[in-house]
Amino acid sequence: MVPGEEIALRVDQTLTQDATGTLVMQELEALGLDRVRTELSVQYVDHNILQADERNAEDHLFLRSAAHRFGLWYSKPGNGVSHPTHMQRFGIPGKTLIGSDSHTCAAGALGMLAIGTGGLDVALAMAGEPLHLRMPQIWGIRLTGALPDWVSAKDVILELLRRHGVKGGLGRILEYHGPGLAGLSAMDRHVIANMGAELGATASVFPADEAVRDFLRAEGREEDYRPLVAEPGAGYELTEEIDLATLEPLIAMPTSPGNVVPVREVDGTRIGQVVIGSSANPGLRDYAVAAAMVKGRQTSGRVSFDVNPSSREVLQDMTRTGVTFDLIAAGARIHQAGCLGCIGMGQAPASGRHSLRTFPRNFPGRSGTADDSVWLCSPETAAASALTGVITDPRAWALREDVGPPRLDLPTEVSVNREMLEPPLPPSRAAHVELVRGPNISALPTLDPLPDELAGPVLLKVGDDVSTDEISPAGAQALPYRSNLPRLAEFTLTRIDPGYPERARRAGTHLIVAGENYGQGSSREHAAITPRLLGLRAVLAKSFARIHWQNLANFGVLALEFADPADYGRIAQGDQLRLGGLHAALEADREPQLLVSNVTKGEEYRVTHRLSGRQRSAVLAGGVIPALAAR
């Protein structure tokens, strides 16, 4: 396994969620699958659980019927966010897990190799195909010391983002080790592994040690435990050390998870909203510490204090331990267990007001408010700020209030709830299930092969770190159309250029030019499909985020990188570009370089690709599904 070379992994488990799962199920149908071939696959409903009209409900009915038809577990709406729920009920050390959600990597907290991918990669794994990816470098991160009072797991991952930014983990798997692990519970590790996605990492892996055994025992699944730790003297391509004792409360400022500073530097900034929850702070401990801080107090009148329980089990434990009561008494609004505000489905903040969230992402507009100002922080910082109405270092708050850090008495056995998980139907019954299709569920589009020559305008030129939230927006307006690709295409790139969809329809074949890390963030393959439906056939960028790069190839869009990054500055939006001899260039097993002609300026630029032979065949065929159909 050589870093940078393509490898293939056997997949044991998969997860899909409702914002991406409807396409996955349609892809299974297109592949002619009879029944999933993984050890276990689960369809969660956690994103589109606000039902303002019929569209989300139609998706839920379709997904339930597809789970029954293809042999998946089905997690009902309100059962919880996929990542902590999967960890509670299905996570097993040493297993491989891929999911059509970039935060699938959270399962690395249990010693799983868990990777977020595009939906089509998950569909292929469910059909028995391996996952193909470039072999990452292994980055050993040694943790020493113990976290100080008022500092928690969120501050650990924010420290890595402060040091390395949103591109620091590209092409890498983060493997945590060292004596500092002793003070981190399995759910603390979930917080850290979850936001490895924000570093751009392929996966994050923690050892399966006594903390993992304790977690599985509490969940009534100790029999699934198996020890899995690095051998003494294990080597890494890259190394890093974090002394946990030196950390302080940190916060990511708008509008990037990598824009991290100490809380004390922004102390006193007025806020209008605080939200606790999401897959990035999912454990009972994270809610309990906030409840202990606000108990007997009232949050600021100008702050909306919102709580998203991460799973039905956690909500039950919050209620039986008194956490829910203390939060409500202090002014909290309790919402159903699911993603909700994290994906912009409800809890949108007011314009012109700062929102503090324990969430993983704060990309522009992701909250559902176009001009949002979202900050990312720990539950301790969030609770202290909710009480004061301004961003507040919890250490300074504790000093003023003359209180010590909360001493939490958490249950050693949790409230196990299996009732909202429907097991797979037996094959004899599954074969007779008809898929339930409402009018909002479209068919997969037919994708034509790549022509030998591409010629068209640069319809859009964008800068660095454009996220998939900006390419295919989330939020309450767009998300209900995740199953309706023609309708969803009308939202494509509108956060950057509201006129893009209409101009794309008029232009037909066109290109996009981008800076570094194009397509960071969510794994949603819609960000590759809908531009393709509008005529996009190639993206020229300085570099790509891993999942989006693969999604583009999966749907027949050429992902090309400038051989000389300075050429990015020579191209203007509106320039007419031409690429010729594509078939010969992609079929040949030679130096992966092509020439791009700028017809407008009379210039040529050299571009490269990192496509494997398998991916080149898919792009030539118009995408993976046409390639499989031809095969």
NORNOR-V287118 format. One line per field, one symbol per residue. ss: DSSP state (2 for helix, 1 for strand, 0 for the rest). A space follows every 50 residues. Layout:
# NORNOR-V287118
ss = ???
This chain:
# NORNOR-V287118
ss = 00000111100011111222222222222220000000011111000000 00022222222222222222001110000102222222200000011110 02222222220011110022222222000011110011111111000000 00222222222222000001011111102222200222222222222220 10111001022222222200022200010000000001111112220001 11000000011122200001001111100000022222222222000000 00011111001222222222002222222000111000022220000000 00011110000000000000001111002222222222010002222222 20000000000000000000110000222200000000000000000000 00011111111000001222200022222220002222222000000002 22222220011111000101000002222222200111111001022222 22220001111100222222000001111002222220000011111100 0011111100002222222220022222220
